[in-house]
């Protein structure tokens, strides 16, 4: 990967924003992405400044193709997180 974050996390006004940022892979989720999303949602759960969460996908081809099977296989094979 080119060093870009796979999930962009920010707060805009009263909305927590998550942008899945793997457009070449149709934003398919890797284990690392799921952990980053969980981290953001957990931090916003009790944050009174965040009233809603918006999830979008980078690119023009769709929100998310599901789980990245290749990445999940590699994580399982190598014991990655």
mmCIF file of the N, C-alpha and C atoms, coordinates in Angstrom:
data_MODEL
# 
_entry.id   MODEL 
# 
loop_
_atom_site.group_PDB 
_atom_site.id 
_atom_site.type_symbol 
_atom_site.label_atom_id 
_atom_site.label_alt_id 
_atom_site.label_comp_id 
_atom_site.label_asym_id 
_atom_site.label_entity_id 
_atom_site.label_seq_id 
_atom_site.pdbx_PDB_ins_code 
_atom_site.Cartn_x 
_atom_site.Cartn_y 
_atom_site.Cartn_z 
_atom_site.occupancy 
_atom_site.B_iso_or_equiv 
_atom_site.pdbx_formal_charge 
_atom_site.auth_seq_id 
_atom_site.auth_comp_id 
_atom_site.auth_asym_id 
_atom_site.auth_atom_id 
_atom_site.pdbx_PDB_model_num 
ATOM 1   N N  . UNK A 1 1  ? 0.835   -1.178  0.000  1.00 0.00 ? 1  UNK A N  1 
ATOM 2   C CA . UNK A 1 1  ? 0.000   0.000   0.000  1.00 0.00 ? 1  UNK A CA 1 
ATOM 3   C C  . UNK A 1 1  ? 0.872   1.229   0.000  1.00 0.00 ? 1  UNK A C  1 
ATOM 4   N N  . UNK A 1 2  ? 0.336   2.343   -0.476 1.00 0.00 ? 2  UNK A N  1 
ATOM 5   C CA . UNK A 1 2  ? 1.121   3.548   -0.666 1.00 0.00 ? 2  UNK A CA 1 
ATOM 6   C C  . UNK A 1 2  ? 1.280   4.386   0.591  1.00 0.00 ? 2  UNK A C  1 
ATOM 7   N N  . UNK A 1 3  ? 0.836   3.911   1.734  1.00 0.00 ? 3  UNK A N  1 
ATOM 8   C CA . UNK A 1 3  ? 0.972   4.673   2.959  1.00 0.00 ? 3  UNK A CA 1 
ATOM 9   C C  . UNK A 1 3  ? -0.247  5.510   3.297  1.00 0.00 ? 3  UNK A C  1 
ATOM 10  N N  . UNK A 1 4  ? -1.238  5.551   2.405  1.00 0.00 ? 4  UNK A N  1 
ATOM 11  C CA . UNK A 1 4  ? -2.466  6.276   2.698  1.00 0.00 ? 4  UNK A CA 1 
ATOM 12  C C  . UNK A 1 4  ? -3.282  5.500   3.719  1.00 0.00 ? 4  UNK A C  1 
ATOM 13  N N  . UNK A 1 5  ? -3.995  6.227   4.547  1.00 0.00 ? 5  UNK A N  1 
ATOM 14  C CA . UNK A 1 5  ? -4.864  5.575   5.526  1.00 0.00 ? 5  UNK A CA 1 
ATOM 15  C C  . UNK A 1 5  ? -6.019  4.887   4.809  1.00 0.00 ? 5  UNK A C  1 
ATOM 16  N N  . UNK A 1 6  ? -6.345  3.679   5.256  1.00 0.00 ? 6  UNK A N  1 
ATOM 17  C CA . UNK A 1 6  ? -7.434  2.917   4.648  1.00 0.00 ? 6  UNK A CA 1 
ATOM 18  C C  . UNK A 1 6  ? -8.802  3.350   5.147  1.00 0.00 ? 6  UNK A C  1 
ATOM 19  N N  . UNK A 1 7  ? -8.850  3.972   6.317  1.00 0.00 ? 7  UNK A N  1 
ATOM 20  C CA . UNK A 1 7  ? -10.098 4.538   6.847  1.00 0.00 ? 7  UNK A CA 1 
ATOM 21  C C  . UNK A 1 7  ? -9.777  5.948   7.315  1.00 0.00 ? 7  UNK A C  1 
ATOM 22  N N  . UNK A 1 8  ? -10.433 6.915   6.712  1.00 0.00 ? 8  UNK A N  1 
ATOM 23  C CA . UNK A 1 8  ? -10.260 8.307   7.111  1.00 0.00 ? 8  UNK A CA 1 
ATOM 24  C C  . UNK A 1 8  ? -11.292 8.613   8.181  1.00 0.00 ? 8  UNK A C  1 
ATOM 25  N N  . UNK A 1 9  ? -10.860 9.177   9.291  1.00 0.00 ? 9  UNK A N  1 
ATOM 26  C CA . UNK A 1 9  ? -11.728 9.438   10.430 1.00 0.00 ? 9  UNK A CA 1 
ATOM 27  C C  . UNK A 1 9  ? -11.652 10.920  10.761 1.00 0.00 ? 9  UNK A C  1 
ATOM 28  N N  . UNK A 1 10 ? -12.815 11.551  10.860 1.00 0.00 ? 10 UNK A N  1 
ATOM 29  C CA . UNK A 1 10 ? -12.844 12.964  11.235 1.00 0.00 ? 10 UNK A CA 1 
ATOM 30  C C  . UNK A 1 10 ? -14.217 13.308  11.788 1.00 0.00 ? 10 UNK A C  1 
ATOM 31  N N  . UNK A 1 11 ? -14.285 14.457  12.430 1.00 0.00 ? 11 UNK A N  1 
ATOM 32  C CA . UNK A 1 11 ? -15.562 14.988  12.913 1.00 0.00 ? 11 UNK A CA 1 
ATOM 33  C C  . UNK A 1 11 ? -15.825 16.276  12.153 1.00 0.00 ? 11 UNK A C  1 
ATOM 34  N N  . UNK A 1 12 ? -17.015 16.369  11.579 1.00 0.00 ? 12 UNK A N  1 
ATOM 35  C CA . UNK A 1 12 ? -17.452 17.564  10.859 1.00 0.00 ? 12 UNK A CA 1 
ATOM 36  C C  . UNK A 1 12 ? -18.737 18.037  11.516 1.00 0.00 ? 12 UNK A C  1 
ATOM 37  N N  . UNK A 1 13 ? -18.655 19.161  12.200 1.00 0.00 ? 13 UNK A N  1 
ATOM 38  C CA . UNK A 1 13 ? -19.822 19.626  12.938 1.00 0.00 ? 13 UNK A CA 1 
ATOM 39  C C  . UNK A 1 13 ? -20.158 18.615  14.020 1.00 0.00 ? 13 UNK A C  1 
ATOM 40  N N  . UNK A 1 14 ? -21.379 18.090  13.995 1.00 0.00 ? 14 UNK A N  1 
ATOM 41  C CA . UNK A 1 14 ? -21.822 17.116  14.995 1.00 0.00 ? 14 UNK A CA 1 
ATOM 42  C C  . UNK A 1 14 ? -21.822 15.695  14.439 1.00 0.00 ? 14 UNK A C  1 
ATOM 43  N N  . UNK A 1 15 ? -21.186 15.518  13.279 1.00 0.00 ? 15 UNK A N  1 
ATOM 44  C CA . UNK A 1 15 ? -21.159 14.198  12.632 1.00 0.00 ? 15 UNK A CA 1 
ATOM 45  C C  . UNK A 1 15 ? -19.757 13.603  12.655 1.00 0.00 ? 15 UNK A C  1 
ATOM 46  N N  . UNK A 1 16 ? -19.674 12.345  13.083 1.00 0.00 ? 16 UNK A N  1 
ATOM 47  C CA . UNK A 1 16 ? -18.447 11.579  12.913 1.00 0.00 ? 16 UNK A CA 1 
ATOM 48  C C  . UNK A 1 16 ? -18.445 11.031  11.506 1.00 0.00 ? 16 UNK A C  1 
ATOM 49  N N  . UNK A 1 17 ? -17.342 11.209  10.794 1.00 0.00 ? 17 UNK A N  1 
ATOM 50  C CA . UNK A 1 17 ? -17.256 10.757  9.399  1.00 0.00 ? 17 UNK A CA 1 
ATOM 51  C C  . UNK A 1 17 ? -16.218 9.652   9.267  1.00 0.00 ? 17 UNK A C  1 
ATOM 52  N N  . UNK A 1 18 ? -16.613 8.565   8.647  1.00 0.00 ? 18 UNK A N  1 
ATOM 53  C CA . UNK A 1 18 ? -15.706 7.472   8.308  1.00 0.00 ? 18 UNK A CA 1 
ATOM 54  C C  . UNK A 1 18 ? -15.724 7.318   6.791  1.00 0.00 ? 18 UNK A C  1 
ATOM 55  N N  . UNK A 1 19 ? -14.559 7.379   6.174  1.00 0.00 ? 19 UNK A N  1 
ATOM 56  C CA . UNK A 1 19 ? -14.462 7.187   4.728  1.00 0.00 ? 19 UNK A CA 1 
ATOM 57  C C  . UNK A 1 19 ? -13.583 5.968   4.481  1.00 0.00 ? 19 UNK A C  1 
ATOM 58  N N  . UNK A 1 20 ? -14.173 4.936   3.900  1.00 0.00 ? 20 UNK A N  1 
ATOM 59  C CA . UNK A 1 20 ? -13.415 3.754   3.511  1.00 0.00 ? 20 UNK A CA 1 
ATOM 60  C C  . UNK A 1 20 ? -12.561 4.170   2.321  1.00 0.00 ? 20 UNK A C  1 
ATOM 61  N N  . UNK A 1 21 ? -11.246 4.006   2.424  1.00 0.00 ? 21 UNK A N  1 
ATOM 62  C CA . UNK A 1 21 ? -10.334 4.621   1.465  1.00 0.00 ? 21 UNK A CA 1 
ATOM 63  C C  . UNK A 1 21 ? -9.460  3.597   0.732  1.00 0.00 ? 21 UNK A C  1 
ATOM 64  N N  . UNK A 1 22 ? -10.129 2.632   0.107  1.00 0.00 ? 22 UNK A N  1 
ATOM 65  C CA . UNK A 1 22 ? -9.441  1.646   -0.749 1.00 0.00 ? 22 UNK A CA 1 
ATOM 66  C C  . UNK A 1 22 ? -10.212 1.518   -2.059 1.00 0.00 ? 22 UNK A C  1 
ATOM 67  N N  . UNK A 1 23 ? -10.323 2.614   -2.813 1.00 0.00 ? 23 UNK A N  1 
ATOM 68  C CA . UNK A 1 23 ? -11.182 2.569   -4.004 1.00 0.00 ? 23 UNK A CA 1 
ATOM 69  C C  . UNK A 1 23 ? -10.766 1.527   -5.043 1.00 0.00 ? 23 UNK A C  1 
ATOM 70  N N  . UNK A 1 24 ? -9.471  1.242   -5.162 1.00 0.00 ? 24 UNK A N  1 
ATOM 71  C CA . UNK A 1 24 ? -9.039  0.247   -6.154 1.00 0.00 ? 24 UNK A CA 1 
ATOM 72  C C  . UNK A 1 24 ? -9.524  -1.154  -5.793 1.00 0.00 ? 24 UNK A C  1 
ATOM 73  N N  . UNK A 1 25 ? -9.786  -1.387  -4.501 1.00 0.00 ? 25 UNK A N  1 
ATOM 74  C CA . UNK A 1 25 ? -10.298 -2.683  -4.029 1.00 0.00 ? 25 UNK A CA 1 
ATOM 75  C C  . UNK A 1 25 ? -11.787 -2.584  -3.711 1.00 0.00 ? 25 UNK A C  1 
ATOM 76  N N  . UNK A 1 26 ? -12.466 -1.606  -4.291 1.00 0.00 ? 26 UNK A N  1 
ATOM 77  C CA . UNK A 1 26 ? -13.885 -1.349  -4.015 1.00 0.00 ? 26 UNK A CA 1 
ATOM 78  C C  . UNK A 1 26 ? -14.140 -1.195  -2.516 1.00 0.00 ? 26 UNK A C  1 
ATOM 79  N N  . UNK A 1 27 ? -13.150 -0.665  -1.810 1.00 0.00 ? 27 UNK A N  1 
ATOM 80  C CA . UNK A 1 27 ? -13.232 -0.401  -0.373 1.00 0.00 ? 27 UNK A CA 1 
ATOM 81  C C  . UNK A 1 27 ? -13.506 -1.646  0.456  1.00 0.00 ? 27 UNK A C  1 
ATOM 82  N N  . UNK A 1 28 ? -13.067 -2.801  -0.057 1.00 0.00 ? 28 UNK A N  1 
ATOM 83  C CA . UNK A 1 28 ? -13.226 -4.054  0.692  1.00 0.00 ? 28 UNK A CA 1 
ATOM 84  C C  . UNK A 1 28 ? -12.505 -3.937  2.027  1.00 0.00 ? 28 UNK A C  1 
ATOM 85  N N  . UNK A 1 29 ? -13.140 -4.464  3.062  1.00 0.00 ? 29 UNK A N  1 
ATOM 86  C CA . UNK A 1 29 ? -12.628 -4.318  4.424  1.00 0.00 ? 29 UNK A CA 1 
ATOM 87  C C  . UNK A 1 29 ? -11.522 -5.308  4.744  1.00 0.00 ? 29 UNK A C  1 
ATOM 88  N N  . UNK A 1 30 ? -10.446 -4.787  5.309  1.00 0.00 ? 30 UNK A N  1 
ATOM 89  C CA . UNK A 1 30 ? -9.383  -5.620  5.874  1.00 0.00 ? 30 UNK A CA 1 
ATOM 90  C C  . UNK A 1 30 ? -9.587  -5.655  7.388  1.00 0.00 ? 30 UNK A C  1 
ATOM 91  N N  . UNK A 1 31 ? -8.887  -6.544  8.052  1.00 0.00 ? 31 UNK A N  1 
ATOM 92  C CA . UNK A 1 31 ? -8.988  -6.626  9.511  1.00 0.00 ? 31 UNK A CA 1 
ATOM 93  C C  . UNK A 1 31 ? -8.556  -5.297  10.147 1.00 0.00 ? 31 UNK A C  1 
ATOM 94  N N  . UNK A 1 32 ? -7.489  -4.696  9.632  1.00 0.00 ? 32 UNK A N  1 
ATOM 95  C CA . UNK A 1 32 ? -7.015  -3.414  10.164 1.00 0.00 ? 32 UNK A CA 1 
ATOM 96  C C  . UNK A 1 32 ? -8.086  -2.327  10.020 1.00 0.00 ? 32 UNK A C  1 
ATOM 97  N N  . UNK A 1 33 ? -8.818  -2.350  8.922  1.00 0.00 ? 33 UNK A N  1 
ATOM 98  C CA . UNK A 1 33 ? -9.879  -1.362  8.726  1.00 0.00 ? 33 UNK A CA 1 
ATOM 99  C C  . UNK A 1 33 ? -10.992 -1.548  9.748  1.00 0.00 ? 33 UNK A C  1 
ATOM 100 N N  . UNK A 1 34 ? -11.376 -2.798  9.977  1.00 0.00 ? 34 UNK A N  1 
ATOM 101 C CA . UNK A 1 34 ? -12.428 -3.078  10.954 1.00 0.00 ? 34 UNK A CA 1 
ATOM 102 C C  . UNK A 1 34 ? -12.008 -2.586  12.339 1.00 0.00 ? 34 UNK A C  1 
ATOM 103 N N  . UNK A 1 35 ? -10.750 -2.832  12.696 1.00 0.00 ? 35 UNK A N  1 
ATOM 104 C CA . UNK A 1 35 ? -10.258 -2.362  14.000 1.00 0.00 ? 35 UNK A CA 1 
ATOM 105 C C  . UNK A 1 35 ? -10.271 -0.839  14.095 1.00 0.00 ? 35 UNK A C  1 
ATOM 106 N N  . UNK A 1 36 ? -9.917  -0.158  13.008 1.00 0.00 ? 36 UNK A N  1 
ATOM 107 C CA . UNK A 1 36 ? -9.918  1.317   13.006 1.00 0.00 ? 36 UNK A CA 1 
ATOM 108 C C  . UNK A 1 36 ? -11.346 1.851   13.129 1.00 0.00 ? 36 UNK A C  1 
ATOM 109 N N  . UNK A 1 37 ? -12.285 1.242   12.447 1.00 0.00 ? 37 UNK A N  1 
ATOM 110 C CA . UNK A 1 37 ? -13.689 1.647   12.536 1.00 0.00 ? 37 UNK A CA 1 
ATOM 111 C C  . UNK A 1 37 ? -14.195 1.437   13.954 1.00 0.00 ? 37 UNK A C  1 
ATOM 112 N N  . UNK A 1 38 ? -13.883 0.286   14.541 1.00 0.00 ? 38 UNK A N  1 
ATOM 113 C CA . UNK A 1 38 ? -14.301 0.006   15.912 1.00 0.00 ? 38 UNK A CA 1 
ATOM 114 C C  . UNK A 1 38 ? -13.727 1.051   16.874 1.00 0.00 ? 38 UNK A C  1 
ATOM 115 N N  . UNK A 1 39 ? -12.469 1.400   16.698 1.00 0.00 ? 39 UNK A N  1 
ATOM 116 C CA . UNK A 1 39 ? -11.817 2.400   17.550 1.00 0.00 ? 39 UNK A CA 1 
ATOM 117 C C  . UNK A 1 39 ? -12.552 3.741   17.474 1.00 0.00 ? 39 UNK A C  1 
ATOM 118 N N  . UNK A 1 40 ? -12.882 4.178   16.259 1.00 0.00 ? 40 UNK A N  1 
ATOM 119 C CA . UNK A 1 40 ? -13.580 5.456   16.086 1.00 0.00 ? 40 UNK A CA 1 
ATOM 120 C C  . UNK A 1 40 ? -14.976 5.414   16.701 1.00 0.00 ? 40 UNK A C  1 
ATOM 121 N N  . UNK A 1 41 ? -15.721 4.349   16.418 1.00 0.00 ? 41 UNK A N  1 
ATOM 122 C CA . UNK A 1 41 ? -17.085 4.254   16.948 1.00 0.00 ? 41 UNK A CA 1 
ATOM 123 C C  . UNK A 1 41 ? -17.084 4.200   18.474 1.00 0.00 ? 41 UNK A C  1 
ATOM 124 N N  . UNK A 1 42 ? -16.125 3.480   19.036 1.00 0.00 ? 42 UNK A N  1 
ATOM 125 C CA . UNK A 1 42 ? -16.021 3.394   20.496 1.00 0.00 ? 42 UNK A CA 1 
ATOM 126 C C  . UNK A 1 42 ? -15.731 4.765   21.093 1.00 0.00 ? 42 UNK A C  1 
ATOM 127 N N  . UNK A 1 43 ? -14.848 5.520   20.465 1.00 0.00 ? 43 UNK A N  1 
ATOM 128 C CA . UNK A 1 43 ? -14.517 6.850   21.006 1.00 0.00 ? 43 UNK A CA 1 
ATOM 129 C C  . UNK A 1 43 ? -15.688 7.817   20.872 1.00 0.00 ? 43 UNK A C  1 
ATOM 130 N N  . UNK A 1 44 ? -16.506 7.644   19.848 1.00 0.00 ? 44 UNK A N  1 
ATOM 131 C CA . UNK A 1 44 ? -17.650 8.539   19.651 1.00 0.00 ? 44 UNK A CA 1 
ATOM 132 C C  . UNK A 1 44 ? -18.874 8.138   20.466 1.00 0.00 ? 44 UNK A C  1 
ATOM 133 N N  . UNK A 1 45 ? -18.916 6.907   20.942 1.00 0.00 ? 45 UNK A N  1 
ATOM 134 C CA . UNK A 1 45 ? -20.110 6.401   21.638 1.00 0.00 ? 45 UNK A CA 1 
ATOM 135 C C  . UNK A 1 45 ? -20.542 7.316   22.784 1.00 0.00 ? 45 UNK A C  1 
ATOM 136 N N  . UNK A 1 46 ? -19.617 7.760   23.576 1.00 0.00 ? 46 UNK A N  1 
ATOM 137 C CA . UNK A 1 46 ? -19.935 8.602   24.736 1.00 0.00 ? 46 UNK A CA 1 
ATOM 138 C C  . UNK A 1 46 ? -19.582 10.069  24.520 1.00 0.00 ? 46 UNK A C  1 
ATOM 139 N N  . UNK A 1 47 ? -19.252 10.444  23.299 1.00 0.00 ? 47 UNK A N  1 
ATOM 140 C CA . UNK A 1 47 ? -18.855 11.817  22.994 1.00 0.00 ? 47 UNK A CA 1 
ATOM 141 C C  . UNK A 1 47 ? -20.091 12.645  22.659 1.00 0.00 ? 47 UNK A C  1 
ATOM 142 N N  . UNK A 1 48 ? -20.483 13.588  23.523 1.00 0.00 ? 48 UNK A N  1 
ATOM 143 C CA . UNK A 1 48 ? -21.683 14.383  23.263 1.00 0.00 ? 48 UNK A CA 1 
ATOM 144 C C  . UNK A 1 48 ? -21.546 15.289  22.041 1.00 0.00 ? 48 UNK A C  1 
ATOM 145 N N  . UNK A 1 49 ? -20.335 15.503  21.554 1.00 0.00 ? 49 UNK A N  1 
ATOM 146 C CA . UNK A 1 49 ? -20.127 16.347  20.377 1.00 0.00 ? 49 UNK A CA 1 
ATOM 147 C C  . UNK A 1 49 ? -20.498 15.614  19.087 1.00 0.00 ? 49 UNK A C  1 
ATOM 148 N N  . UNK A 1 50 ? -20.606 14.285  19.144 1.00 0.00 ? 50 UNK A N  1 
ATOM 149 C CA . UNK A 1 50 ? -20.931 13.496  17.951 1.00 0.00 ? 50 UNK A CA 1 
ATOM 150 C C  . UNK A 1 50 ? -22.338 12.934  18.105 1.00 0.00 ? 50 UNK A C  1 
ATOM 151 N N  . UNK A 1 51 ? -23.242 13.420  17.258 1.00 0.00 ? 51 UNK A N  1 
ATOM 152 C CA . UNK A 1 51 ? -24.642 12.988  17.311 1.00 0.00 ? 51 UNK A CA 1 
ATOM 153 C C  . UNK A 1 51 ? -24.983 11.922  16.288 1.00 0.00 ? 51 UNK A C  1 
ATOM 154 N N  . UNK A 1 52 ? -24.215 11.875  15.210 1.00 0.00 ? 52 UNK A N  1 
ATOM 155 C CA . UNK A 1 52 ? -24.498 10.914  14.147 1.00 0.00 ? 52 UNK A CA 1 
ATOM 156 C C  . UNK A 1 52 ? -23.189 10.476  13.509 1.00 0.00 ? 52 UNK A C  1 
ATOM 157 N N  . UNK A 1 53 ? -23.231 9.353   12.825 1.00 0.00 ? 53 UNK A N  1 
ATOM 158 C CA . UNK A 1 53 ? -22.062 8.846   12.127 1.00 0.00 ? 53 UNK A CA 1 
ATOM 159 C C  . UNK A 1 53 ? -22.435 8.641   10.660 1.00 0.00 ? 53 UNK A C  1 
ATOM 160 N N  . UNK A 1 54 ? -21.562 9.101   9.776  1.00 0.00 ? 54 UNK A N  1 
ATOM 161 C CA . UNK A 1 54 ? -21.757 8.953   8.335  1.00 0.00 ? 54 UNK A CA 1 
ATOM 162 C C  . UNK A 1 54 ? -20.610 8.113   7.802  1.00 0.00 ? 54 UNK A C  1 
ATOM 163 N N  . UNK A 1 55 ? -20.951 7.051   7.082  1.00 0.00 ? 55 UNK A N  1 
ATOM 164 C CA . UNK A 1 55 ? -19.942 6.190   6.478  1.00 0.00 ? 55 UNK A CA 1 
ATOM 165 C C  . UNK A 1 55 ? -20.070 6.307   4.960  1.00 0.00 ? 55 UNK A C  1 
ATOM 166 N N  . UNK A 1 56 ? -18.942 6.555   4.307  1.00 0.00 ? 56 UNK A N  1 
ATOM 167 C CA . UNK A 1 56 ? -18.941 6.628   2.847  1.00 0.00 ? 56 UNK A CA 1 
ATOM 168 C C  . UNK A 1 56 ? -17.704 5.914   2.324  1.00 0.00 ? 56 UNK A C  1 
ATOM 169 N N  . UNK A 1 57 ? -17.690 5.712   1.021  1.00 0.00 ? 57 UNK A N  1 
ATOM 170 C CA . UNK A 1 57 ? -16.566 5.044   0.390  1.00 0.00 ? 57 UNK A CA 1 
ATOM 171 C C  . UNK A 1 57 ? -15.898 5.944   -0.626 1.00 0.00 ? 57 UNK A C  1 
ATOM 172 N N  . UNK A 1 58 ? -14.572 5.900   -0.680 1.00 0.00 ? 58 UNK A N  1 
ATOM 173 C CA . UNK A 1 58 ? -13.825 6.666   -1.668 1.00 0.00 ? 58 UNK A CA 1 
ATOM 174 C C  . UNK A 1 58 ? -14.039 6.053   -3.046 1.00 0.00 ? 58 UNK A C  1 
ATOM 175 N N  . UNK A 1 59 ? -13.956 6.872   -4.059 1.00 0.00 ? 59 UNK A N  1 
ATOM 176 C CA . UNK A 1 59 ? -14.089 6.395   -5.431 1.00 0.00 ? 59 UNK A CA 1 
ATOM 177 C C  . UNK A 1 59 ? -15.522 6.454   -5.915 1.00 0.00 ? 59 UNK A C  1 
ATOM 178 N N  . UNK A 1 60 ? -15.683 6.038   -7.141 1.00 0.00 ? 60 UNK A N  1 
ATOM 179 C CA . UNK A 1 60 ? -16.982 6.156   -7.822 1.00 0.00 ? 60 UNK A CA 1 
ATOM 180 C C  . UNK A 1 60 ? -17.737 4.843   -7.921 1.00 0.00 ? 60 UNK A C  1 
ATOM 181 N N  . UNK A 1 61 ? -17.147 3.721   -7.491 1.00 0.00 ? 61 UNK A N  1 
ATOM 182 C CA . UNK A 1 61 ? -17.724 2.427   -7.827 1.00 0.00 ? 61 UNK A CA 1 
ATOM 183 C C  . UNK A 1 61 ? -18.531 1.768   -6.724 1.00 0.00 ? 61 UNK A C  1 
ATOM 184 N N  . UNK A 1 62 ? -18.642 2.362   -5.559 1.00 0.00 ? 62 UNK A N  1 
ATOM 185 C CA . UNK A 1 62 ? -19.475 1.758   -4.533 1.00 0.00 ? 62 UNK A CA 1 
ATOM 186 C C  . UNK A 1 62 ? -18.941 1.998   -3.141 1.00 0.00 ? 62 UNK A C  1 
ATOM 187 N N  . UNK A 1 63 ? -19.803 1.730   -2.167 1.00 0.00 ? 63 UNK A N  1 
ATOM 188 C CA . UNK A 1 63 ? -19.445 1.951   -0.768 1.00 0.00 ? 63 UNK A CA 1 
ATOM 189 C C  . UNK A 1 63 ? -18.425 0.926   -0.292 1.00 0.00 ? 63 UNK A C  1 
ATOM 190 N N  . UNK A 1 64 ? -18.733 -0.382  -0.433 1.00 0.00 ? 64 UNK A N  1 
ATOM 191 C CA . UNK A 1 64 ? -17.852 -1.419  0.107  1.00 0.00 ? 64 UNK A CA 1 
ATOM 192 C C  . UNK A 1 64 ? -18.217 -2.757  -0.519 1.00 0.00 ? 64 UNK A C  1 
ATOM 193 N N  . UNK A 1 65 ? -17.192 -3.467  -0.994 1.00 0.00 ? 65 UNK A N  1 
ATOM 194 C CA . UNK A 1 65 ? -17.414 -4.763  -1.627 1.00 0.00 ? 65 UNK A CA 1 
ATOM 195 C C  . UNK A 1 65 ? -17.498 -5.900  -0.617 1.00 0.00 ? 65 UNK A C  1 
ATOM 196 N N  . UNK A 1 66 ? -17.398 -5.586  0.671  1.00 0.00 ? 66 UNK A N  1 
ATOM 197 C CA . UNK A 1 66 ? -17.436 -6.618  1.707  1.00 0.00 ? 66 UNK A CA 1 
ATOM 198 C C  . UNK A 1 66 ? -16.054 -6.829  2.286  1.00 0.00 ? 66 UNK A C  1 
ATOM 199 N N  . UNK A 1 67 ? -15.793 -8.051  2.740  1.00 0.00 ? 67 UNK A N  1 
ATOM 200 C CA . UNK A 1 67 ? -14.491 -8.370  3.315  1.00 0.00 ? 67 UNK A CA 1 
ATOM 201 C C  . UNK A 1 67 ? -13.469 -8.671  2.241  1.00 0.00 ? 67 UNK A C  1 
ATOM 202 N N  . UNK A 1 68 ? -12.234 -8.241  2.453  1.00 0.00 ? 68 UNK A N  1 
ATOM 203 C CA . UNK A 1 68 ? -11.144 -8.522  1.531  1.00 0.00 ? 68 UNK A CA 1 
ATOM 204 C C  . UNK A 1 68 ? -10.618 -9.922  1.848  1.00 0.00 ? 68 UNK A C  1 
ATOM 205 N N  . UNK A 1 69 ? -11.081 -10.902 1.113  1.00 0.00 ? 69 UNK A N  1 
ATOM 206 C CA . UNK A 1 69 ? -10.765 -12.296 1.382  1.00 0.00 ? 69 UNK A CA 1 
ATOM 207 C C  . UNK A 1 69 ? -9.262  -12.540 1.335  1.00 0.00 ? 69 UNK A C  1 
ATOM 208 N N  . UNK A 1 70 ? -8.573  -11.948 0.382  1.00 0.00 ? 70 UNK A N  1 
ATOM 209 C CA . UNK A 1 70 ? -7.120  -12.127 0.285  1.00 0.00 ? 70 UNK A CA 1 
ATOM 210 C C  . UNK A 1 70 ? -6.421  -11.605 1.538  1.00 0.00 ? 70 UNK A C  1 
ATOM 211 N N  . UNK A 1 71 ? -6.807  -10.418 2.014  1.00 0.00 ? 71 UNK A N  1 
ATOM 212 C CA . UNK A 1 71 ? -6.196  -9.840  3.219  1.00 0.00 ? 71 UNK A CA 1 
ATOM 213 C C  . UNK A 1 71 ? -6.507  -10.687 4.448  1.00 0.00 ? 71 UNK A C  1 
ATOM 214 N N  . UNK A 1 72 ? -7.733  -11.183 4.538  1.00 0.00 ? 72 UNK A N  1 
ATOM 215 C CA . UNK A 1 72 ? -8.115  -12.027 5.670  1.00 0.00 ? 72 UNK A CA 1 
ATOM 216 C C  . UNK A 1 72 ? -7.307  -13.325 5.653  1.00 0.00 ? 72 UNK A C  1 
ATOM 217 N N  . UNK A 1 73 ? -7.138  -13.913 4.479  1.00 0.00 ? 73 UNK A N  1 
ATOM 218 C CA . UNK A 1 73 ? -6.340  -15.139 4.339  1.00 0.00 ? 73 UNK A CA 1 
ATOM 219 C C  . UNK A 1 73 ? -4.902  -14.884 4.777  1.00 0.00 ? 73 UNK A C  1 
ATOM 220 N N  . UNK A 1 74 ? -4.296  -13.797 4.307  1.00 0.00 ? 74 UNK A N  1 
ATOM 221 C CA . UNK A 1 74 ? -2.917  -13.477 4.658  1.00 0.00 ? 74 UNK A CA 1 
ATOM 222 C C  . UNK A 1 74 ? -2.770  -13.239 6.162  1.00 0.00 ? 74 UNK A C  1 
ATOM 223 N N  . UNK A 1 75 ? -3.730  -12.537 6.767  1.00 0.00 ? 75 UNK A N  1 
ATOM 224 C CA . UNK A 1 75 ? -3.697  -12.321 8.218  1.00 0.00 ? 75 UNK A CA 1 
ATOM 225 C C  . UNK A 1 75 ? -3.731  -13.653 8.960  1.00 0.00 ? 75 UNK A C  1 
ATOM 226 N N  . UNK A 1 76 ? -4.610  -14.550 8.534  1.00 0.00 ? 76 UNK A N  1 
ATOM 227 C CA . UNK A 1 76 ? -4.737  -15.843 9.190  1.00 0.00 ? 76 UNK A CA 1 
ATOM 228 C C  . UNK A 1 76 ? -3.469  -16.683 8.993  1.00 0.00 ? 76 UNK A C  1 
ATOM 229 N N  . UNK A 1 77 ? -2.917  -16.629 7.802  1.00 0.00 ? 77 UNK A N  1 
ATOM 230 C CA . UNK A 1 77 ? -1.725  -17.413 7.483  1.00 0.00 ? 77 UNK A CA 1 
ATOM 231 C C  . UNK A 1 77 ? -0.506  -16.947 8.263  1.00 0.00 ? 77 UNK A C  1 
ATOM 232 N N  . UNK A 1 78 ? -0.372  -15.633 8.427  1.00 0.00 ? 78 UNK A N  1 
ATOM 233 C CA . UNK A 1 78 ? 0.817   -15.083 9.072  1.00 0.00 ? 78 UNK A CA 1 
ATOM 234 C C  . UNK A 1 78 ? 0.599   -14.738 10.530 1.00 0.00 ? 78 UNK A C  1 
ATOM 235 N N  . UNK A 1 79 ? -0.643  -14.891 11.015 1.00 0.00 ? 79 UNK A N  1 
ATOM 236 C CA . UNK A 1 79 ? -0.926  -14.555 12.405 1.00 0.00 ? 79 UNK A CA 1 
ATOM 237 C C  . UNK A 1 79 ? -1.016  -13.065 12.623 1.00 0.00 ? 79 UNK A C  1 
ATOM 238 N N  . UNK A 1 80 ? -1.273  -12.300 11.556 1.00 0.00 ? 80 UNK A N  1 
ATOM 239 C CA . UNK A 1 80 ? -1.366  -10.842 11.650 1.00 0.00 ? 80 UNK A CA 1 
ATOM 240 C C  . UNK A 1 80 ? -2.601  -10.390 12.377 1.00 0.00 ? 80 UNK A C  1 
ATOM 241 N N  . UNK A 1 81 ? -2.649  -9.093  12.638 1.00 0.00 ? 81 UNK A N  1 
ATOM 242 C CA . UNK A 1 81 ? -3.805  -8.535  13.351 1.00 0.00 ? 81 UNK A CA 1 
ATOM 243 C C  . UNK A 1 81 ? -4.682  -7.732  12.435 1.00 0.00 ? 81 UNK A C  1 
# 
